[in-house]
Amino acid sequence: MRIVLLGPPGAGKGSVALLCKTRLRLPHLSTGQIFREEMAKRSPLGRRVGAYVTGGRLVPDALVTRVMVNRLTSKPHRAFVLDGFPRTQGQAAGLDRALERLRLPLHGAVYITSPEALLVRRLSGRLVCSTCGANYHARTMRPKRPGVCDRCHGALATRKDDRIETIRRRLAIDRRTSKPLLAYYQRRKALYRVDGRGRIETVFVRARRLFHRQGWI
């Protein structure tokens, strides 16, 4: 199965992707994690990404696509779940071209839907590991030890942009900017939707049912 997970901030993309990795044994490729690894290695691509990140600028589509395609082609994966990429129509088209060259076409783009009130509630309690980027929640997905990541024992913190007024602005921007990306996959008849309400376990069960119906797993 080769899919991309899409959805607004707080929809649970990263958490569903991790469950796909642990329950379905699917490689999970996260844009944020790959960027951090490339920057830590000080690779040529990592240095270019780091220049944008440290300057507080958005990484251009062409560079994002190049980093992700480089990871996909250096060790081709016959199955994967992509989380955090693509974010734009341009990135999606670049990904499709790369996968076509590898003769490993994408099976689908799975969009996790959620009402705004739920997204605000989730994001306002989110905790993020400062080391590995793993996500937790102060109410619904607590770490085993308060303030400590279960995976790498890094420190957990609340992001500055997870204030309610900021969250609402981010969601409005996401609705506007995601329309071309969703339209791209809709035109290719590759867009699928999963109800993101409820606990992450419940959302994962819905996603897994979709995977079975489509014959992906």
C-alpha angles and dihedrals in degrees: 000000000000114000143149120222115220134179144117122291109289095023091117102250095145094046093049090047091053090050089051087054097048100035102032098028092234120154109251115212113191120189092214094050093047091049091051091049093049092048091048091052090049089225117168090257091044092054091051092049091046092055090060096040096049089046091055092241130134114259107243118251093244093055094044090051092047093052093048095043090048089056093046095048099040088067109008113222117210087198132027147145114225117207122186094011135120101030099163138038090250092055091047092053091048091051092050092051091051093048091048089055088052090045088235104118121192115261095207153321110247114204116199109212125205136165115252095245090058093047092051091050092050097045095046090061098039122131120195128197109241090211110041102012096239114160128230134166130226091224111022108026109027123178119246090249119035111255094003128104115239092214106047104002091242121151118273121222141172112247118239091232092058094085112122098245090047091047092055091051091048091051092050090051091047092052090053098043097042095058096084091047093050090045089053093056091040090057089051090050088237101114119110128175130215124190107246097195120117132024119340090247088059092048090050091052090053091049092049090052088054090050090052094046091053092047093239094130 
